[in-house]
Amino acid sequence: MADPEVDDTLNETLDDSLWSLGVYDAHCHPTDTMDVVPEIPKRKIRTLTIMATKAEDQELVAQVARNYPDRVVPSFGWHPWFSHRLLDDMKAGASGVTISKTEHYRSVLTNEPTEAFIETLPEPKPLSQFITETRNYLEEFPSALVGEVETESA
């Protein structure tokens, strides 16, 4: 079992040296629980890279970056866990064909989803809209990153 006096000495040493070098969190999600966001200025970490993961938190990441511009690097993107909620309208848009919510989810989910299950899912976000919004965020935040990205394999 660790000696508490040794642990305290180690913590003091870390406080004195490690923190003075600057600590950076390169991947975090404070927008998952917004109640931690006001704590950002109280933390010893110099910079947080805050990741967006789905439609609902893109603007939350932008808001946090606006509130703490010297402490936050925003990263806009869409986590693969939520990729089923993106509707690829880039190909369909050129032909003018629209795809219903039901058709979309039936085409991207495995194991034929029931209509009742599909009703619980949000309207899928058109990829073209997501790209436009992301471009706008990148123009507003030139140092922002693009992360949590799903790519289609060839």
LUMZA-470743 format. One record per residue: x, y, z of N, C-alpha, C, O in turn; residue in three letters. Coordinates in steps of 0.001 Angstrom, whole numbers, padded with zeros to 6 digits, always signed. Atoms other than C-alpha are relative to their C-alpha. Layout:
BEGIN
XYZXYZXYZXYZala ...
This chain:
BEGIN
+000839-001179+000000+000000+000000+000000+000885+001243+000000+001928+001263+000654met -000801-001216+000146+001279+003487-000871+000015+000802+001297-000970+000855+002033ala -000174-000853-001166+002616+005765+001846-000622+001360-000311-000194+002012-001263asp +000659-001282+000275+000318+008869+002046+000963+001176-000022+000759+002118-000787pro -000957-001104-000013+003290+011117+002865+000778+000054-001306+001044+001137-001827glu -000710+000042+001279+005143+009966-000253-000932+000483-001112-000507+001239-001987val +000962-000433+001006+001971+010450-002348-000166+001521+000019-000211+002150-001038asp +000133-001453-000105+001581+014025-001017+001226+000705-000567+001098+001729-001239asp -001232-000596+000527+005219+014788-001847+000009-000067-001521+000387+000893-002192thr +000067+000154+001452+004744+013433-005355-000980+001001-000598-000673+001633-001608leu +000982-000958+000498+001601+015547-005840+000537+001422+000036+000326+002187-000904asn -000577-001339-000085+003417+018673-004633+001043+000199-001087+001098+001259-001711glu -001015-000089+001052+006307+017943-007004-000656+000158-001365-000227+000971-002183thr +000718-000118+001275+003894+017437-009876-000599+001387-000142-000539+001988-001214leu +000583-001336+000056+002133+020670-008988+001058+001045-000337+000804+001971-001107asp -001046-000996+000189+005418+022556-008934+000638-000061-001385+000985+000978-001947asp -000739+000094+001261+006950+021228-012124-000877-000309-001202-000825+000399-002208ser +000798+000424+001156+004476+019452-014387-000964+001095-000442-001046+001419-001626leu +000991-001006+000357+001797+022116-014234+000658+001247-000586+000075+001907-001447trp -000663-001195+000531+004324+024884-014895+000401-000181-001462+000552+000800-002190ser -000315+000259+001406+005212+023195-018194-001203+000218-000905-001056+000540-002084leu +001223-000118+000778+001621+023358-019328-000529-001374-000354+000174-002196-000942gly +000651+001264+000295-000787+020486-019617-001148+000291-000951-001909+001240-000761val +001001-000195+001039-003047+020143-022627-000825-001267-000144-000267-002360-000242tyr +000872+001141+000239-006056+017865-023024-000349+000026-001482-001024+000943-001950asp +000138+000009+001452-006089+016887-026684-001314-000594-000489-001572-000612-001693ala +001247+000624+000441-009487+015182-026696-000938-000132+001194-000774-001021+002029his +000961+000100-001094-012372+015842-024338-001390+000394-000487-001557+000969-001563cys +001407-000216+000350-016153+016126-024355-000764+000678+001136-001707+000086+001661his +000739-000640-001091-017291+018649-021735-001432+000359-000387-002259+000611+000490pro +001366-000310+000419-020392+019346-023824-000950-001168+000247-002164-001011+000120thr +000868+001121-000371-021670+015877-022853-000702+000281+001318-001831-000162+001528asp +000573-000428-001275-022292+017314-019380+000368+001470+000180+001400+001791+000769thr -000309-001431+000052-022444+021082-019750+000267+000614+001378+000845+001698+001459met -000230-000576-001325-022350+021609-015973+001479+000082+000347+001838+000797+001283asp -001438-000092-000273-018551+021074-016077+000649+001177-000733+001768+001565-000397val -000587-001071+000811-017987+023886-018599+000402+001217+000839+001493+001742+000617val -000422-001156-000802-017973+026741-016010+001270-000260+000826+001894+000681+001317pro -001206+000351-000747-015126+024878-014290+001278+000201-000817+002371+000184-000251glu -001177-000097+000870-012783+025363-017270+001020+001025+000496+002202+000691+000566ile -001011-000970-000450-011141+028583-015977+000687-000389+001309+001776+000105+001604pro -000563+000400-001292-010509+026925-012600+001027-001121-000136+001757-001408+000812lys -000889+001143+000211-008532+024036-014101+001407+000472-000333+001596+001548-000900arg -001391-000336+000278-004749+024027-014354+000376-000288-001451+001408+000180-001930lys -000285+000331+001400-004900+022658-017885-000029+001282-000820-000949+002090-000694ile -000093-001235+000785-003824+025355-020329-000969+000027-001171-001597+001050-001442arg +000845+000042+001190-005758+024206-023387-000767-001309-000052-000227-002377+000235thr +000852+001161+000193-008644+021839-024003-000400-000072-001468-000831+000930-002039leu +000535+000218+001336-009445+020402-027413-001333-000694+000196-001393-001851+000614thr +001355+000474-000257-013193+019950-027265-000596-000552-001286-000642+000130-002310ile +000499+000709+001166-014742+017445-029645-001524+000017-000067-002204-000235+000928met +001421+000191+000275-018210+017571-031166-000179-001413-000538+000724-001963-001168ala +000208+001389+000412-019759+014187-031867-001255-000228-000828-001366-001240-001519thr +001278+000183+000699-023234+014703-033330-000637+001367-000213-000061+002388+000162lys +000660-001263+000342-025706+017356-034480-000189+000909+001204+000045+002115+001121ala +000377-000811-001159-026697+018498-030999+001155+000732+000646+000932+001745+001309glu -001074-000671-000734-023251+019434-029783+000949+000832-000864+001923+001366-000333asp -000850-000856+000834-021688+021252-032759-000036+001450+000512+001005+002078+000703gln +000137-001379-000480-023073+024593-031553+000460+000132+001451+000975+001181+001839glu -000492-000055-001387-022297+023738-027913+001516+000161+000029+002048+000938+000822leu -001464-000126+000087-018629+023295-028829+000360+001429-000410+001282+002021+000150val -000261-001375+000440-018721+026646-030639-000235+000988+001146+000553+001914+001333ala +000287-000900-001126-020311+028344-027609+001112-000041+001049+001532+000999+001557gln -001079+000120-000993-017654+026993-025253+001261+000676-000536+001957+001363+000211val -001177-000639+000600-014919+028123-027657-000140+001524+000002+000848+002235+000188ala +000221-001457-000055-016487+031603-027805+000194+000528+001430+000740+001613+001630arg -000092-000429-001397-016650+031787-024001+001421-000082+000556+001784+000683+001449asn -001356+000211-000516-013070+030565-023455+000999-000061-001159+001658-001084-001346tyr -000830+000047+001209-011122+031530-026599+001482-000270+000259+002177-000787-000615pro -001421+000231-000299-007730+031375-024850+000255-001377+000602+001406-001752+000824asp -000157+001296-000664-008379+027949-023318-000498-001178-000831-000197-002329-000514arg +000683+001070+000732-010324+025976-025948+000360+000006-001474+000361+001048-002129val -000120+000227+001445-009540+024571-029374-001211-000851-000374-001307-002004+000047val +001168+000803+000359-012846+023473-030895+000334-000994-001113+001187-000744-001965pro -000141+001007+001045-013062+020356-033016-001399-000420-000420-002176-000937+000383ser +001337+000282+000517-016101+019881-035211+000037-001288-000811+000945-001511-001612phe +000045+001259+000720-017093+016510-036523-001156-000851+000466-002015-000407+001228gly +001108+000909-000263-019363+013533-036260+000589-001359+000338+001252-001972-000499trp -000560+001282-000434-018447+010418-034278-000652-001147-000772-001850-001099-001051his +000569+001148+000719-018899+007104-036113-001202-000641+000703-002069-001207+000036pro +001147+000560-000720-021314+005983-033359-001312+000630-000444-002371+000013-000323trp +001209-000721+000382-023771+008559-034699-000125+000166-001518-000971+000926-001989phe -000010-000184+001453-023064+008217-038419-001327-000405-000646-001662+000092-001721ser +001303+000395+000547-026440+006535-038982-000980+001168-000039-001990+001114-000740his +000884-001166-000052-028004+009923-038213+000318+001033-001076-000327+002080-001136arg -000314-000869+001131-026384+011543-041271-000596-000586-001274-000420-001768-001570leu +000599+000403+001268-028270+011378-044544+000880+000503-001134+001046+001710-001308leu -000855-000405+001130-025979+011373-047569-000886+000476-001137-001332-000310-001974asp +000816-000608+001054-027924+013750-049773+000859+000553-001126+000334+001166-002056asp -000908-000565+001004-024866+014667-051837-000245-000647-001368-000274+000048-002384met +000261+000690+001267-025546+012021-054501-001458+000166-000418-001752+000456-001577lys +001425-000086+000291-029335+012087-054255-000407+001416-000386-001294+001609-001217ala +000346-001393+000270-029429+015893-054297+000167+000379-001460-000601+001182-001990gly -000241-000312+001408-028029+016014-057810-001132-000523-000874-001450+000077-001901ala +001076+000570+000806-030844+013815-059093-001365+000520+000414-002354+000296-000284ser +001265-000538-000481-033535+015569-057063-000844-001014+000751-001968-000704+001147gly +000726+001041-000723-034587+012309-055383+000114+000267+001494+001210+000514+001996val -000032-000154-001448-035549+012684-051734-000216-001369+000650-000900-002236+000105thr +000078+001261-000724-035255+009891-049208-000706+000259+001323-000350+001186+002050ile +000743-000167-001258-037690+009510-046318+000850-000471+001174+001839-001184+001004ser -000664+000421-001230-036583+009031-042733+000021-001528+000080+001055-002124+000381lys +000089+001464-000059-037790+005414-042864+000931-000647-001007+001656-001581-000666thr -000894+000573+001026-035973+004676-046139+001467+000152+000412+002273-000764+000253glu -001391-000245-000413-032797+006244-044785+000435-001019+001050+001433-001716+000870his -000420+000894-001082-032698+004247-041552-000017-001466-000424+000821-002247+000024tyr +000018+001390+000481-033656+001020-043297+001217-000285-000881+001659-001430-000979arg -001159+000222+000875-030745+001542-045688+001328+000002+000756+002313-000552+000269ser -001283-000100-000716-028093+002257-043038+000102-000881+001239+001209-001136+001713val -000039+000838-001194-029071+000067-040068-000062-001476-000382-000778-001867-001304leu +000076+001441+000219-028457-003644-039952-001180-000545+000792-001724+000143+001655thr +001182+000595-000644-031204-005988-038801-001198+000921-000222-001369+001908+000493asn +001157-000812+000405-034346-004564-040374-000679+000680+001195-001325+000012+002001glu +000626-000694-001129-035505-001848-037931-001515+000066-000175-002016+000208-001291pro +001458-000110+000054-039189-001774-037064-000393+001463-000160+000394+002366+000124thr +000517-001361+000145-041317+001267-037825-000052+000684+001368+000242+001874+001478glu +000056-000568-001353-041797+001773-034068+001381+000475+000445+001503+001533+001062ala -001361-000406-000362-038022+001884-033569+000414+001236-000795+000985+002171-000235phe -000367-001140+000857-037522+004267-036505-000664+001272+000499-000070+002349+000433ile +000701-001179-000516-040112+006606-034992+000736+000626+001181+000614+001829+001411glu -000738-000535-001164-037879+006977-031897+001273+000730-000410+001848+001475+000383thr -001250-000610+000465-034919+008107-033998-000248+001425-000491-001344+001740-000954leu +000164-001376+000493-034323+011764-034884-000015+000030-001527+000420-000912-002188pro -000109-000201+001449-034730+013076-038389+001487+000001-000343+002277+000653+000340glu -001420-000034+000361-031437+012394-040136+000379+001382-000524-000429+002067-001151pro -000487-001305+000438-029334+015475-040830+000618-000163-001378+001461-001038-001576lys -000616+000086+001325-028505+016054-044490+001499+000315+000073+001912+001291+000699pro -001454-000180+000015-024771+015725-045066+000373+001365-000571+001299+002009-000076leu -000312-001310+000596-024786+018841-047251-000175+001120+001017+000612+002066+001033ser +000222-001008-001046-026201+020876-044342+001113-000063+001034+001627+000972+001459gln -001079+000166-000973-023636+019443-041929+001308+000574-000535+002033+001237+000206phe -001237-000523+000601-020777+020302-044326-000027+001526-000034+000978+002171+000263ile +000121-001464+000024-022070+023870-044744+000197+000580+001397+000933+001552+001569thr -000140-000482-001372-022387+024341-040980+001446-000140+000478+001976+000763+001126glu -001391+000212-000417-018922+022873-040398+000912+001018-000663+001809+001557-000015thr -000794-001014+000703-017429+025177-043041-000149+001357+000700+000836+002076+000871arg +000233-001273-000701-019026+028153-041238+000741+000044+001336+001324+001069+001690asn -000738+000048-001267-017569+027045-037897+001506+000134-000237+002195+000818+000520tyr -001442-000076+000288-014116+026611-039456+000408+001404-000427+001533+001830-000165leu -000285-001395+000337-014318+030122-040867-000011+000868+001258+000815+001771+001396glu +000063-000762-001253-015313+031485-037447+001195-000318+000903+001716+000567+001583glu -001099+000461-000853-012593+029459-035686+001122-000551-000882+001204-001763-001083phe -001038+000456+000936-009573+029319-038030+000980-001019+000575+001622-001748-000181pro -000907+000974-000616-007561+027264-035526-000715-001291+000398-000120-002168+001024ser +000784+001185-000365-010324+024680-035124+000503-001230-000746+001197-001135-001758ala -000329+001282+000599-009861+021033-035939-001272-000642-000528-002383-000263-000158leu +001095+000846+000437-012040+018572-037769+000316-001380+000552+001342-001978+000229val -000270+001278-000642-012355+015423-035736-001250-000793+000247-002363-000323+000009gly +001110+000927-000188-014523+012490-034820-000695-000235-001338-001913-000098-001451glu +000521+000105+001369-014962+011802-038520-000109-001451-000422+000790-002256-000176val +000224+001311+000597-016396+008720-040170+000295+000135-001499-000179+001067-002148glu -000256-000014+001432-015082+007960-043626-000502-001300-000606-000488-002353+000031thr +000481+001176+000705-016500+005583-046157+001194-000746-000580+002052-000148-001230glu -001103+000774+000553-014149+002761-047054-000286-000323-001465-001439-000440-001882ser +000150+000236+001431-013519+002064-050710-000436-001415-000292-000611-001780-001455ala 
